[in-house]
Amino acid sequence: MKITKLECFIVPPRWCFLKIETDEGITGWGEPVIEGRASTVKAAVEELSDYLIGKDPLRIEDHWNVLYRSGFYRGGPILMSAIAGIDQALWDIKGKFYNAPVYELMGGACRESIRVYSWIGGDRPSDVGAAAKAVVDAGFTAVKMNGTEELQYVDSYEKIDAVVERIAAVREAVGQYVGIGIDFHGRVHKPMAKVLAKELEPYRPMFIEEPVLAENNEALREIANHTHIPIATGERMYSRWDFKQLLSDGYVDIIQPDLSHAGGITECKKIASMAEAYDVAVAFHCPLGPIALASCLQVDATSHNAFIQEQSLGIHYNQGSDLLDYITDKSVFKYEDGHVKIPQGPGLGISVNEEHVRKMAEAGHNWKNPVWRHKDGTVAEW
């Protein structure tokens, strides 16, 4: 079997899908994208495709190593996202070739389902109490929300109080035992992260996410020493080498690599295994489309330390096009009692609606994240 074609589709709301074809008629789908840089990742996939045409798609480990190691410059969000989508599609082909879900080819499952959480609030969270109650009433046992708007390096306690009030409203709405993930989104610098972590402790968050940007991970030591709340990070880290120092430092409790950003199934399984050796949990980042989510679930199935899975159904980014619009069997992501079952079909376990993909690719998108500024005119972290 040989690879004959790679084709990318930029589709709303902010995704890029990849189809890999073979001379035996077996096709695979991947989701190579960096949100806001979809066209750049598409170009990287097209550059890498020159090597893949004519190759055996089943030699995934070798292809991964060539795509990563053969270039003098390696790593980073664009290249690793391009490799991620290719890797997902190759695993999809391999599963279909052997008529087995990907997890069976990775040693088999250690779980039948995994807990999921639902997003509430949007970029600038408001009315989160009511939103959280609605999500819990729909059956979810955990929610995640942006905790803050923009914050200066040292900012006012008025903004701190506003964050605390929002989290208090969510806790009051959902009760004592629903999980609340609070995403700092890299918007917070170390001085205010320490303050926030301490102020939020009474509300017993499930975790605080990206309390500082990944390039400032050394600050996690001081933050961890200020709080007992579990600390999560990793969505802006792209390889096992990026995670190596983070894990050995010992100040993170949950890592969140993204299977569309961090080298795909092949790399994220290795990252998850590294984390297990450090007694660190995994919650794969996935505010993306159905191919990315299916890929996450295949790795979740084989990772003992995976404890919860992000998913984008109804997320504020998805207005107009949502997770289920691009697959034919929408029941594959049916959420019950706050969990989703691991897809059992061959490959990634989903059937992509190619007709709809091609239709929506005609519209495409040019999604960009907003640019925020502080009152003094300086650029704020979004």
C-alpha positions in Angstrom: 0.0 0.0 0.0 1.3 3.4 -1.0 0.3 7.0 -0.1 -1.0 8.7 -3.3 -2.3 12.1 -2.1 -2.6 14.5 0.8 -5.3 17.1 0.7 -6.1 19.9 3.3 -9.4 21.6 3.9 -9.7 24.8 5.9 -13.2 24.7 7.3 -15.2 26.8 9.8 -15.2 27.6 12.6 -11.4 27.6 12.8 -10.1 24.2 11.8 -8.0 22.5 9.1 -8.7 18.8 8.1 -6.3 16.6 6.2 -7.3 13.6 4.0 -4.6 11.1 3.1 -5.4 8.7 0.2 -3.7 5.4 -0.7 -3.6 3.2 -3.8 -5.7 0.6 -2.1 -8.6 3.0 -1.5 -8.1 3.3 2.2 -8.2 6.9 3.4 -7.3 8.5 6.7 -8.2 11.8 8.3 -6.2 14.2 10.5 -6.6 17.6 12.0 -3.4 19.7 11.6 -4.0 23.2 12.8 -2.9 26.0 15.1 -5.9 28.2 15.8 -5.3 31.5 14.0 -2.6 30.0 11.8 -4.5 27.4 9.8 -3.1 28.4 6.4 0.4 28.4 7.7 0.0 24.8 9.0 -1.6 23.8 5.7 1.5 25.1 3.9 3.7 23.0 6.2 1.7 19.9 5.5 2.0 20.5 1.8 5.8 20.9 2.2 6.1 17.6 4.1 3.8 15.8 1.6 6.7 15.6 -0.9 8.4 13.0 1.3 5.3 11.0 2.0 4.0 10.4 -1.6 4.8 6.9 -2.6 5.6 5.7 0.9 4.0 2.8 2.9 1.5 4.5 5.3 1.9 1.8 7.9 5.4 2.8 8.8 4.2 5.5 11.2 7.1 5.6 13.6 9.6 5.9 10.8 7.6 8.6 9.0 7.3 10.5 12.3 11.1 10.4 12.8 11.9 11.5 9.3 9.4 14.4 9.3 10.7 15.6 12.7 14.5 14.7 12.5 15.3 15.2 8.9 15.0 19.0 9.1 17.9 20.9 10.6 15.3 23.1 12.4 12.7 21.2 14.3 9.8 21.6 16.8 7.5 24.5 17.4 3.8 24.9 16.9 3.6 25.0 13.1 5.8 22.0 12.2 4.6 19.9 15.1 0.9 20.6 14.2 1.6 19.6 10.6 3.2 16.4 11.8 0.3 15.9 14.2 -2.4 15.9 11.5 -0.3 13.6 9.3 0.2 11.2 12.2 -3.5 11.1 13.0 -4.4 10.3 9.4 -1.7 7.6 9.2 -3.1 5.9 12.4 -6.6 6.2 10.9 -5.4 4.4 7.8 -3.6 1.7 9.8 -6.6 1.0 12.0 -8.8 0.7 8.9 -6.2 -1.6 7.2 -6.3 -4.0 10.2 -10.0 -3.3 10.9 -9.4 -2.3 14.5 -9.6 0.9 16.5 -6.3 2.7 17.0 -6.1 1.8 20.7 -6.1 -1.9 19.9 -2.9 -1.3 17.8 -1.3 0.5 20.8 -1.7 -2.3 23.3 -5.4 -2.3 23.9 -7.6 -0.2 26.2 -7.3 0.2 29.9 -10.8 2.0 30.1 -14.1 1.9 28.3 -14.9 5.6 28.7 -13.5 8.8 30.1 -14.9 11.8 31.9 -15.4 14.9 29.9 -15.9 18.6 30.8 -17.8 21.3 29.1 -16.8 24.9 28.5 -18.8 27.8 29.9 -18.5 31.6 29.9 -16.5 32.6 26.7 -13.5 34.9 26.4 -14.8 37.4 28.9 -16.8 35.3 31.3 -20.2 36.5 32.5 -23.4 34.8 33.8 -21.3 31.7 34.5 -23.4 30.5 37.3 -26.5 30.0 35.2 -24.3 28.5 32.4 -22.7 26.1 34.7 -26.0 25.0 36.1 -27.3 24.3 32.6 -24.3 22.2 31.7 -24.6 20.2 34.9 -28.3 19.7 34.3 -27.3 18.3 30.9 -25.3 15.6 32.6 -21.8 16.9 32.8 -19.9 16.5 36.1 -17.2 19.1 35.3 -16.9 22.5 33.7 -14.1 24.7 32.6 -14.0 28.5 32.2 -11.7 31.4 31.6 -11.0 32.8 35.0 -9.9 36.3 34.1 -10.0 39.1 31.6 -6.6 40.8 30.9 -4.4 41.4 33.9 -1.3 43.6 34.2 1.9 42.2 35.8 0.6 43.7 39.0 -3.1 44.6 38.9 -5.9 45.7 41.2 -7.7 43.7 43.8 -10.9 44.9 42.1 -10.1 42.5 39.2 -9.1 39.7 41.7 -12.5 40.1 43.5 -14.3 39.9 40.2 -12.6 36.6 39.4 -13.5 35.2 42.9 -17.1 36.3 42.5 -17.4 34.5 39.3 -16.0 31.3 40.7 -18.1 31.6 43.8 -21.2 31.9 41.6 -20.3 28.7 39.7 -19.6 26.8 42.9 -22.9 27.9 44.4 -24.8 27.0 41.2 -23.3 23.5 40.8 -22.8 22.4 44.4 -19.8 21.2 46.2 -18.6 18.2 44.1 -18.8 19.3 40.4 -15.3 19.8 39.1 -14.4 23.4 38.1 -11.4 23.9 35.9 -10.2 27.5 35.9 -8.2 28.5 32.8 -5.8 31.5 33.5 -5.1 31.2 29.7 -1.6 32.7 30.1 -3.2 36.1 30.8 -1.8 36.2 34.3 1.8 37.0 35.3 3.5 35.5 38.4 2.7 38.2 40.9 -1.1 38.0 40.3 -1.1 34.3 39.8 0.1 33.8 43.3 -2.6 36.0 44.6 -5.3 34.4 42.6 -4.3 30.8 43.5 -4.6 31.6 47.1 -7.9 33.5 46.8 -9.5 30.6 44.8 -8.6 27.8 47.3 -11.9 28.0 49.3 -13.8 27.1 46.1 -11.8 23.9 45.6 -11.1 24.0 41.9 -10.4 20.9 40.0 -7.3 22.6 38.7 -5.9 26.0 37.6 -4.7 26.0 34.0 -1.7 27.9 32.6 -1.3 30.1 35.6 1.6 31.5 33.7 2.7 31.2 30.1 4.7 28.1 29.2 7.8 30.2 28.5 7.6 31.1 32.2 7.2 27.6 33.6 10.0 28.2 36.1 7.5 30.4 38.0 5.4 27.3 38.7 7.7 26.4 41.6 6.8 29.5 43.5 3.1 29.3 42.6 3.0 25.6 43.6 4.5 26.6 47.0 1.7 29.1 47.5 -1.3 26.8 46.9 -2.6 23.2 47.2 -4.8 23.6 44.0 -3.6 21.2 41.3 -1.7 23.0 38.5 -2.2 22.1 34.9 -0.3 23.3 31.8 1.0 22.1 28.4 -1.3 23.2 25.6 1.5 25.4 24.3 4.2 22.8 24.5 4.9 20.7 21.5 7.1 17.7 22.1 8.4 15.3 24.7 11.5 17.5 24.9 9.4 20.5 25.8 7.8 18.5 28.7 11.0 16.9 30.0 12.1 19.8 32.2 8.5 20.5 33.3 8.1 17.0 34.6 11.5 16.7 36.2 10.9 20.0 38.1 7.9 18.4 39.8 5.7 21.4 40.2 2.9 20.4 37.7 0.1 18.0 38.6 -1.7 17.7 35.2 -0.3 18.0 31.7 -2.4 19.1 28.7 -0.7 18.3 25.4 -2.8 18.9 22.3 -3.0 16.0 19.8 -3.3 18.5 17.0 -0.3 20.5 18.1 2.1 18.2 19.9 3.1 15.7 17.2 -0.2 13.7 17.1 -1.0 10.3 18.5 2.5 8.9 18.3 4.1 11.8 20.3 1.3 12.4 22.8 1.2 8.7 23.8 5.0 9.0 24.6 4.4 12.3 26.5 1.6 10.7 28.5 3.8 7.7 29.4 6.6 10.1 30.5 4.1 11.9 32.8 2.9 8.6 34.3 6.5 7.9 35.5 6.3 11.2 37.4 2.9 10.5 38.9 1.4 13.3 36.8 -2.1 13.2 35.3 -3.1 13.9 31.7 -6.0 15.9 30.4 -5.5 16.3 26.7 -6.2 19.8 25.3 -8.9 19.7 22.6 -11.1 22.8 21.9 -11.0 21.6 18.3 -12.9 19.4 15.8 -14.1 15.8 15.7 -10.9 14.3 14.3 -8.8 15.8 17.0 -11.3 14.6 19.7 -11.4 11.1 18.2 -7.6 11.0 18.3 -7.6 12.1 21.9 -10.0 9.4 22.9 -7.9 6.7 21.2 -4.9 7.7 23.4 -7.0 8.2 26.4 -8.1 4.6 26.1 -4.5 3.4 26.5 -3.2 5.9 29.1 -3.8 5.0 32.7 -3.1 8.6 33.9 -5.7 10.2 31.6 -8.5 11.4 33.9 -10.6 13.8 31.9 -11.0 15.0 28.3 -11.7 18.4 27.0 -14.2 18.6 24.1 -15.6 21.5 22.1 -19.3 20.8 21.7 -21.1 24.2 22.2 -17.9 26.1 22.9 -18.0 29.8 22.2 -15.6 29.5 19.2 -18.0 27.1 17.4 -20.9 29.4 16.5 -22.2 28.4 13.1 -20.2 25.1 12.8 -19.9 22.7 15.6 -18.2 19.4 16.4 -20.9 17.0 15.2 -21.5 18.8 11.8 -18.6 17.1 10.1 -19.3 13.4 11.0 -22.0 11.0 9.8 -22.7 9.1 13.0 -23.2 11.7 15.7 -23.8 9.2 18.4 -20.1 8.3 18.5 -19.6 11.3 20.9 -22.7 10.7 23.0 -22.1 12.0 26.5 -23.7 10.0 29.3 -23.2 10.7 33.1 -20.4 13.1 32.3 -18.5 10.5 30.3 -18.0 9.6 26.7 -17.2 6.0 25.5 -14.1 5.3 23.5 -15.0 5.0 19.8 -15.0 1.3 18.7 -14.9 1.7 14.9 -11.8 1.0 12.8 -9.1 3.7 12.8 -10.1 6.8 14.8 -13.6 5.4 15.1 -15.4 8.2 13.3 -16.8 8.6 9.7 -16.0 12.0 8.3 -18.8 13.6 6.2 -16.5 14.4 3.2 -19.3 16.0 1.2 -19.9 18.5 4.0 -16.2 19.1 4.5 -15.7 20.0 0.8 -18.8 22.2 0.9 -17.6 24.1 4.0 -14.0 24.3 2.6 -15.4 26.5 -0.2 -16.4 29.0 2.5 -13.2 28.4 4.6 -12.3 30.8 7.4 -9.7 33.3 8.4 -10.1 33.0 12.2 -7.8 35.1 14.3 -7.8 35.5 18.0 -8.5 39.0 19.3 -5.8 41.5 20.1 -6.3 42.9 23.6 -4.7 46.0 25.1 -4.4 47.4 28.6 -5.7 50.8 29.4 -2.2 52.2 29.0 -2.0 50.9 25.4 0.3 48.0 26.0 -0.6 44.6 24.4 -2.3 42.3 26.8 -2.2 38.5 26.8 -5.3 37.0 25.2 
